Amino acid sequence: MARLDNILKYEFFHAEDFISDTFFLEWVTSPSNREYSAFWNKLVEIYPDKCIEIEIAKDILLNNYQGQGLNPLEEEELWRKINKSLLS
């Protein structure tokens, strides 16, 4: 099971932060992994307000993986948010 200090780092994450998180990407691409699912279920239990952000991030990633992708304006906006969050 994931350690609590690993969960605490996600307290202030938004959708664009989850999208750029390696562990989140691993979970989205391996949804049947029980350890990953347990971690993210525990995170939502601790931070229920993150559920919407997680769902938005999952939707964006899954749409991209399925070839539906973002239109150029949506992609540009997402990259702007990601870069802004990295500089903060």
BAMAR-989186 format. One record per atom (N, C-alpha, C, CB): residue number from 0; x, y, z; atom name. Coordinates in steps of 0.02 Angstrom, whole numbers. Glycine has a CB too. Example, Ala and Ser with C-alpha at 12.3 -4.5 7.8 and 13.67 -1.06 7.14 Angstrom:
<atoms>
+-----+--------+--------+--------+-------+
: num :      X :      Y :      Z : atome :
+-----+--------+--------+--------+-------+
:   0 :    660 :   -284 :    390 :     N :
:   0 :    615 :   -225 :    390 :    CA :
:   0 :    660 :   -165 :    390 :     C :
:   0 :    565 :   -224 :    452 :    CB :
:   1 :    642 :   -112 :    354 :     N :
:   1 :    684 :    -53 :    357 :    CA :
:   1 :    645 :      2 :    394 :     C :
:   1 :    704 :    -30 :    286 :    CB :
+-----+--------+--------+--------+-------+
</atoms>
This chain:
<atoms>
+-----+--------+--------+--------+-------+
: num :      X :      Y :      Z : atome :
+-----+--------+--------+--------+-------+
:   0 :     42 :    -59 :      0 :     N :
:   0 :      0 :      0 :      0 :    CA :
:   0 :     44 :     62 :      0 :     C :
:   0 :    -48 :      0 :     61 :    CB :
:   1 :     21 :    113 :    -31 :     N :
:   1 :     59 :    175 :    -37 :    CA :
:   1 :     67 :    208 :     31 :     C :
:   1 :     25 :    223 :    -86 :    CB :
:   2 :    123 :    240 :     40 :     N :
:   2 :    135 :    276 :    102 :    CA :
:   2 :     98 :    342 :    101 :     C :
:   2 :    211 :    287 :    113 :    CB :
:   3 :     78 :    365 :    160 :     N :
:   3 :     39 :    426 :    167 :    CA :
:   3 :     77 :    487 :    139 :     C :
:   3 :     21 :    437 :    239 :    CB :
:   4 :    143 :    490 :    150 :     N :
:   4 :    180 :    548 :    126 :    CA :
:   4 :    178 :    554 :     50 :     C :
:   4 :    252 :    546 :    151 :    CB :
:   5 :    171 :    497 :     16 :     N :
:   5 :    164 :    499 :    -57 :    CA :
:   5 :     96 :    529 :    -77 :     C :
:   5 :    172 :    429 :    -87 :    CB :
:   6 :     46 :    514 :    -39 :     N :
:   6 :    -21 :    541 :    -53 :    CA :
:   6 :    -23 :    616 :    -38 :     C :
:   6 :    -74 :    504 :    -11 :    CB :
:   7 :     11 :    637 :     13 :     N :
:   7 :      9 :    707 :     33 :    CA :
:   7 :     35 :    754 :    -21 :     C :
:   7 :     50 :    717 :     96 :    CB :
:   8 :     79 :    731 :    -64 :     N :
:   8 :    106 :    775 :   -116 :    CA :
:   8 :     52 :    796 :   -166 :     C :
:   8 :    162 :    739 :   -154 :    CB :
:   9 :     -3 :    760 :   -168 :     N :
:   9 :    -57 :    775 :   -216 :    CA :
:   9 :   -109 :    823 :   -190 :     C :
:   9 :    -90 :    710 :   -236 :    CB :
:  10 :   -100 :    848 :   -130 :     N :
:  10 :   -151 :    891 :    -99 :    CA :
:  10 :   -171 :    951 :   -142 :     C :
:  10 :   -126 :    915 :    -32 :    CB :
:  11 :   -123 :    982 :   -174 :     N :
:  11 :   -138 :   1043 :   -212 :    CA :
:  11 :   -135 :   1032 :   -288 :     C :
:  11 :    -89 :   1097 :   -194 :    CB :
:  12 :   -139 :    970 :   -310 :     N :
:  12 :   -137 :    954 :   -381 :    CA :
:  12 :   -202 :    973 :   -415 :     C :
:  12 :   -122 :    879 :   -391 :    CB :
:  13 :   -196 :    992 :   -478 :     N :
:  13 :   -252 :   1005 :   -522 :    CA :
:  13 :   -245 :    957 :   -581 :     C :
:  13 :   -255 :   1080 :   -546 :    CB :
:  14 :   -294 :    956 :   -625 :     N :
:  14 :   -294 :    909 :   -682 :    CA :
:  14 :   -228 :    910 :   -720 :     C :
:  14 :   -351 :    924 :   -729 :    CB :
:  15 :   -203 :    970 :   -735 :     N :
:  15 :   -141 :    975 :   -774 :    CA :
:  15 :    -81 :    947 :   -736 :     C :
:  15 :   -128 :   1046 :   -794 :    CB :
:  16 :    -83 :    950 :   -669 :     N :
:  16 :    -30 :    921 :   -629 :    CA :
:  16 :    -32 :    845 :   -632 :     C :
:  16 :    -34 :    945 :   -556 :    CB :
:  17 :    -92 :    817 :   -627 :     N :
:  17 :   -100 :    745 :   -631 :    CA :
:  17 :    -76 :    719 :   -699 :     C :
:  17 :   -173 :    724 :   -619 :    CB :
:  18 :    -92 :    756 :   -752 :     N :
:  18 :    -72 :    735 :   -819 :    CA :
:  18 :      3 :    728 :   -826 :     C :
:  18 :    -99 :    785 :   -871 :    CB :
:  19 :     40 :    771 :   -791 :     N :
:  19 :    113 :    769 :   -797 :    CA :
:  19 :    146 :    725 :   -744 :     C :
:  19 :    140 :    839 :   -793 :    CB :
:  20 :    107 :    690 :   -704 :     N :
:  20 :    133 :    648 :   -651 :    CA :
:  20 :    143 :    576 :   -676 :     C :
:  20 :     87 :    649 :   -590 :    CB :
:  21 :    203 :    550 :   -671 :     N :
:  21 :    220 :    484 :   -697 :    CA :
:  21 :    178 :    429 :   -665 :     C :
:  21 :    293 :    469 :   -686 :    CB :
:  22 :    170 :    432 :   -599 :     N :
:  22 :    132 :    379 :   -565 :    CA :
:  22 :     59 :    381 :   -586 :     C :
:  22 :    138 :    388 :   -489 :    CB :
:  23 :     31 :    440 :   -596 :     N :
:  23 :    -37 :    447 :   -619 :    CA :
:  23 :    -44 :    416 :   -689 :     C :
:  23 :    -59 :    521 :   -620 :    CB :
:  24 :      3 :    432 :   -733 :     N :
:  24 :      2 :    404 :   -801 :    CA :
:  24 :      5 :    328 :   -800 :     C :
:  24 :     61 :    432 :   -842 :    CB :
:  25 :     47 :    301 :   -756 :     N :
:  25 :     51 :    227 :   -750 :    CA :
:  25 :    -16 :    198 :   -729 :     C :
:  25 :    106 :    208 :   -698 :    CB :
:  26 :    -49 :    230 :   -683 :     N :
:  26 :   -115 :    205 :   -660 :    CA :
:  26 :   -166 :    209 :   -716 :     C :
:  26 :   -139 :    246 :   -600 :    CB :
:  27 :   -168 :    265 :   -751 :     N :
:  27 :   -218 :    273 :   -805 :    CA :
:  27 :   -207 :    222 :   -860 :     C :
:  27 :   -214 :    345 :   -835 :    CB :
:  28 :   -144 :    206 :   -874 :     N :
:  28 :   -129 :    158 :   -928 :    CA :
:  28 :   -130 :     86 :   -903 :     C :
:  28 :    -62 :    174 :   -958 :    CB :
:  29 :   -134 :     76 :   -837 :     N :
:  29 :   -137 :      8 :   -808 :    CA :
:  29 :   -192 :      6 :   -755 :     C :
:  29 :    -68 :    -12 :   -777 :    CB :
:  30 :   -255 :     16 :   -775 :     N :
:  30 :   -309 :     22 :   -726 :    CA :
:  30 :   -322 :    -42 :   -687 :     C :
:  30 :   -372 :     41 :   -761 :    CB :
:  31 :   -299 :    -99 :   -711 :     N :
:  31 :   -311 :   -161 :   -674 :    CA :
:  31 :   -258 :   -175 :   -621 :     C :
:  31 :   -314 :   -220 :   -723 :    CB :
:  32 :   -208 :   -133 :   -616 :     N :
:  32 :   -156 :   -141 :   -565 :    CA :
:  32 :   -187 :   -125 :   -497 :     C :
:  32 :    -94 :    -96 :   -579 :    CB :
:  33 :   -190 :   -175 :   -454 :     N :
:  33 :   -225 :   -168 :   -390 :    CA :
:  33 :   -189 :   -118 :   -343 :     C :
:  33 :   -230 :   -235 :   -355 :    CB :
:  34 :   -122 :   -119 :   -345 :     N :
:  34 :    -84 :    -73 :   -302 :    CA :
:  34 :    -98 :      0 :   -322 :     C :
:  34 :     -9 :    -88 :   -306 :    CB :
:  35 :    -96 :     14 :   -387 :     N :
:  35 :   -109 :     81 :   -411 :    CA :
:  35 :   -180 :    103 :   -393 :     C :
:  35 :    -99 :     86 :   -488 :    CB :
:  36 :   -228 :     59 :   -405 :     N :
:  36 :   -298 :     75 :   -390 :    CA :
:  36 :   -308 :     88 :   -315 :     C :
:  36 :   -344 :     18 :   -412 :    CB :
:  37 :   -276 :     48 :   -273 :     N :
:  37 :   -282 :     58 :   -201 :    CA :
:  37 :   -254 :    127 :   -181 :     C :
:  37 :   -244 :      2 :   -163 :    CB :
:  38 :   -198 :    145 :   -211 :     N :
:  38 :   -168 :    210 :   -196 :    CA :
:  38 :   -215 :    267 :   -214 :     C :
:  38 :   -102 :    218 :   -233 :    CB :
:  39 :   -242 :    265 :   -276 :     N :
:  39 :   -284 :    320 :   -299 :    CA :
:  39 :   -351 :    321 :   -264 :     C :
:  39 :   -293 :    316 :   -375 :    CB :
:  40 :   -377 :    263 :   -245 :     N :
:  40 :   -439 :    261 :   -206 :    CA :
:  40 :   -428 :    292 :   -137 :     C :
:  40 :   -464 :    189 :   -199 :    CB :
:  41 :   -370 :    278 :   -107 :     N :
:  41 :   -353 :    307 :    -42 :    CA :
:  41 :   -345 :    382 :    -48 :     C :
:  41 :   -289 :    275 :    -13 :    CB :
:  42 :   -314 :    405 :   -102 :     N :
:  42 :   -305 :    476 :   -113 :    CA :
:  42 :   -372 :    512 :   -116 :     C :
:  42 :   -265 :    489 :   -178 :    CB :
:  43 :   -419 :    484 :   -153 :     N :
:  43 :   -486 :    514 :   -159 :    CA :
:  43 :   -522 :    512 :    -92 :     C :
:  43 :   -527 :    478 :   -214 :    CB :
:  44 :   -509 :    460 :    -53 :     N :
:  44 :   -539 :    457 :     14 :    CA :
:  44 :   -513 :    514 :     58 :     C :
:  44 :   -524 :    388 :     47 :    CB :
:  45 :   -448 :    528 :     53 :     N :
:  45 :   -417 :    581 :     93 :    CA :
:  45 :   -434 :    650 :     65 :     C :
:  45 :   -341 :    572 :     95 :    CB :
:  46 :   -434 :    656 :     -1 :     N :
:  46 :   -448 :    720 :    -35 :    CA :
:  46 :   -506 :    711 :    -83 :     C :
:  46 :   -385 :    745 :    -73 :    CB :
:  47 :   -567 :    708 :    -58 :     N :
:  47 :   -624 :    696 :   -102 :    CA :
:  47 :   -633 :    750 :   -155 :     C :
:  47 :   -687 :    691 :    -61 :    CB :
:  48 :   -608 :    810 :   -142 :     N :
:  48 :   -614 :    864 :   -191 :    CA :
:  48 :   -569 :    852 :   -252 :     C :
:  48 :   -595 :    931 :   -158 :    CB :
:  49 :   -523 :    805 :   -249 :     N :
:  49 :   -479 :    789 :   -306 :    CA :
:  49 :   -513 :    743 :   -356 :     C :
:  49 :   -414 :    757 :   -280 :    CB :
:  50 :   -569 :    716 :   -339 :     N :
:  50 :   -603 :    669 :   -383 :    CA :
:  50 :   -618 :    700 :   -451 :     C :
:  50 :   -669 :    645 :   -351 :    CB :
:  51 :   -643 :    760 :   -452 :     N :
:  51 :   -659 :    793 :   -515 :    CA :
:  51 :   -596 :    806 :   -555 :     C :
:  51 :   -697 :    859 :   -503 :    CB :
:  52 :   -543 :    831 :   -522 :     N :
:  52 :   -480 :    845 :   -557 :    CA :
:  52 :   -451 :    780 :   -587 :     C :
:  52 :   -429 :    877 :   -508 :    CB :
:  53 :   -455 :    726 :   -549 :     N :
:  53 :   -430 :    662 :   -572 :    CA :
:  53 :   -470 :    638 :   -633 :     C :
:  53 :   -433 :    609 :   -516 :    CB :
:  54 :   -535 :    645 :   -630 :     N :
:  54 :   -577 :    623 :   -686 :    CA :
:  54 :   -564 :    665 :   -749 :     C :
:  54 :   -652 :    629 :   -667 :    CB :
:  55 :   -554 :    730 :   -740 :     N :
:  55 :   -537 :    773 :   -797 :    CA :
:  55 :   -471 :    751 :   -828 :     C :
:  55 :   -533 :    847 :   -776 :    CB :
:  56 :   -422 :    740 :   -786 :     N :
:  56 :   -356 :    719 :   -811 :    CA :
:  56 :   -360 :    651 :   -846 :     C :
:  56 :   -305 :    715 :   -753 :    CB :
:  57 :   -397 :    604 :   -816 :     N :
:  57 :   -405 :    538 :   -847 :    CA :
:  57 :   -440 :    544 :   -915 :     C :
:  57 :   -445 :    491 :   -802 :    CB :
:  58 :   -492 :    584 :   -919 :     N :
:  58 :   -528 :    593 :   -982 :    CA :
:  58 :   -482 :    622 :  -1036 :     C :
:  58 :   -589 :    639 :   -972 :    CB :
:  59 :   -444 :    672 :  -1018 :     N :
:  59 :   -397 :    702 :  -1066 :    CA :
:  59 :   -347 :    649 :  -1091 :     C :
:  59 :   -360 :    762 :  -1036 :    CB :
:  60 :   -317 :    613 :  -1044 :     N :
:  60 :   -267 :    563 :  -1063 :    CA :
:  60 :   -297 :    506 :  -1103 :     C :
:  60 :   -233 :    536 :  -1000 :    CB :
:  61 :   -354 :    481 :  -1082 :     N :
:  61 :   -384 :    426 :  -1118 :    CA :
:  61 :   -407 :    446 :  -1188 :     C :
:  61 :   -444 :    398 :  -1079 :    CB :
:  62 :   -432 :    506 :  -1196 :     N :
:  62 :   -450 :    530 :  -1262 :    CA :
:  62 :   -390 :    536 :  -1307 :     C :
:  62 :   -486 :    597 :  -1258 :    CB :
:  63 :   -334 :    559 :  -1279 :     N :
:  63 :   -272 :    563 :  -1318 :    CA :
:  63 :   -247 :    494 :  -1337 :     C :
:  63 :   -218 :    601 :  -1279 :    CB :
:  64 :   -249 :    447 :  -1290 :     N :
:  64 :   -225 :    380 :  -1305 :    CA :
:  64 :   -269 :    344 :  -1356 :     C :
:  64 :   -223 :    339 :  -1241 :    CB :
:  65 :   -332 :    362 :  -1360 :     N :
:  65 :   -377 :    330 :  -1407 :    CA :
:  65 :   -378 :    367 :  -1474 :     C :
:  65 :   -447 :    327 :  -1378 :    CB :
:  66 :   -333 :    415 :  -1482 :     N :
:  66 :   -327 :    449 :  -1546 :    CA :
:  66 :   -377 :    505 :  -1557 :     C :
:  66 :   -333 :    401 :  -1600 :    CB :
:  67 :   -418 :    519 :  -1508 :     N :
:  67 :   -467 :    572 :  -1517 :    CA :
:  67 :   -435 :    640 :  -1504 :     C :
:  67 :   -527 :    562 :  -1471 :    CB :
:  68 :   -389 :    642 :  -1458 :     N :
:  68 :   -348 :    701 :  -1445 :    CA :
:  68 :   -385 :    766 :  -1435 :     C :
:  68 :   -302 :    709 :  -1499 :    CB :
:  69 :   -346 :    816 :  -1422 :     N :
:  69 :   -372 :    884 :  -1414 :    CA :
:  69 :   -365 :    921 :  -1480 :     C :
:  69 :   -334 :    921 :  -1357 :    CB :
:  70 :   -408 :    970 :  -1489 :     N :
:  70 :   -398 :   1011 :  -1548 :    CA :
:  70 :   -339 :   1057 :  -1533 :     C :
:  70 :   -463 :   1052 :  -1566 :    CB :
:  71 :   -310 :   1089 :  -1582 :     N :
:  71 :   -250 :   1130 :  -1571 :    CA :
:  71 :   -258 :   1184 :  -1518 :     C :
:  71 :   -229 :   1162 :  -1635 :    CB :
:  72 :   -315 :   1216 :  -1514 :     N :
:  72 :   -326 :   1267 :  -1463 :    CA :
:  72 :   -328 :   1238 :  -1393 :     C :
:  72 :   -390 :   1306 :  -1477 :    CB :
:  73 :   -361 :   1180 :  -1386 :     N :
:  73 :   -364 :   1146 :  -1321 :    CA :
:  73 :   -295 :   1123 :  -1300 :     C :
:  73 :   -413 :   1087 :  -1324 :    CB :
:  74 :   -258 :   1096 :  -1347 :     N :
:  74 :   -190 :   1073 :  -1332 :    CA :
:  74 :   -146 :   1131 :  -1311 :     C :
:  74 :   -159 :   1037 :  -1394 :    CB :
:  75 :   -150 :   1187 :  -1346 :     N :
:  75 :   -110 :   1246 :  -1328 :    CA :
:  75 :   -128 :   1270 :  -1259 :     C :
:  75 :   -121 :   1302 :  -1380 :    CB :
:  76 :   -192 :   1272 :  -1242 :     N :
:  76 :   -214 :   1293 :  -1176 :    CA :
:  76 :   -189 :   1246 :  -1122 :     C :
:  76 :   -290 :   1298 :  -1174 :    CB :
:  77 :   -192 :   1181 :  -1135 :     N :
:  77 :   -168 :   1132 :  -1086 :    CA :
:  77 :    -94 :   1141 :  -1074 :     C :
:  77 :   -183 :   1060 :  -1111 :    CB :
:  78 :    -55 :   1149 :  -1127 :     N :
:  78 :     17 :   1159 :  -1118 :    CA :
:  78 :     32 :   1224 :  -1081 :     C :
:  78 :     52 :   1160 :  -1187 :    CB :
:  79 :     -8 :   1276 :  -1093 :     N :
:  79 :      1 :   1339 :  -1057 :    CA :
:  79 :    -10 :   1328 :   -983 :     C :
:  79 :    -48 :   1393 :  -1084 :    CB :
:  80 :    -63 :   1290 :   -966 :     N :
:  80 :    -76 :   1277 :   -895 :    CA :
:  80 :    -22 :   1234 :   -863 :     C :
:  80 :   -144 :   1241 :   -887 :    CB :
:  81 :      1 :   1184 :   -900 :     N :
:  81 :     55 :   1141 :   -874 :    CA :
:  81 :    118 :   1182 :   -862 :     C :
:  81 :     70 :   1082 :   -923 :    CB :
:  82 :    138 :   1222 :   -911 :     N :
:  82 :    198 :   1264 :   -903 :    CA :
:  82 :    191 :   1313 :   -847 :     C :
:  82 :    213 :   1300 :   -968 :    CB :
:  83 :    132 :   1343 :   -840 :     N :
:  83 :    119 :   1390 :   -786 :    CA :
:  83 :    127 :   1356 :   -718 :     C :
:  83 :     50 :   1422 :   -793 :    CB :
:  84 :     99 :   1295 :   -712 :     N :
:  84 :    103 :   1260 :   -648 :    CA :
:  84 :    174 :   1239 :   -633 :     C :
:  84 :     57 :   1199 :   -649 :    CB :
:  85 :    214 :   1224 :   -684 :     N :
:  85 :    284 :   1205 :   -673 :    CA :
:  85 :    326 :   1265 :   -650 :     C :
:  85 :    313 :   1175 :   -736 :    CB :
:  86 :    308 :   1324 :   -673 :     N :
:  86 :    345 :   1384 :   -655 :    CA :
:  86 :    324 :   1412 :   -588 :     C :
:  86 :    337 :   1437 :   -708 :    CB :
:  87 :    267 :   1390 :   -561 :     N :
:  87 :    241 :   1416 :   -498 :    CA :
:  87 :    280 :   1388 :   -439 :     C :
:  87 :    167 :   1400 :   -490 :    CB :
+-----+--------+--------+--------+-------+
</atoms>
